């Protein structure tokens, strides 16, 4: 069984260009903040699918990605979780990917999952809705640079 999971702030996720080898078996992903889950998804390579959401958000192809960019820079503190359907927590589901995703959706009632989610959580008023106008339209490169500056500043405080 693969009991590995990864959880890191979006600002740190943005600084990882290639999927680390040890993450390649992770096939579930969660976008969340400290209080609630925004979206749960699955993919054979969760790392790449998270990037697809982020890139698709600029063009409106991903409601989750758009929500992140509309709420930037607050969203740089959102957490990206990558999980494996082979993890022990999914043994009661016989490690089936679809079942694991559905179980996570039922557990968290994410804001943006429509399928298998009869009671989606409302987006809290502290965030702009995904259909809001971009407050500042920056390129991905500029947003990554901004995230990198914040990460470096945080890391320098630790030393």
ABEGO torsion letter per residue (X at the ends): XBABBBBBBAAAAAABABBBAAAAABABBBBBBAABBABBBBBABAAAAAAAAAAAAAAGABAAAAAAAAAOAAAAABBBBBBBAABAAAAAAGGBAAAAAAAAAAAAGBAABABGBABBBBBBAABBBAABBBABBBBAAAAAAAAAAAAAAAAAAAX
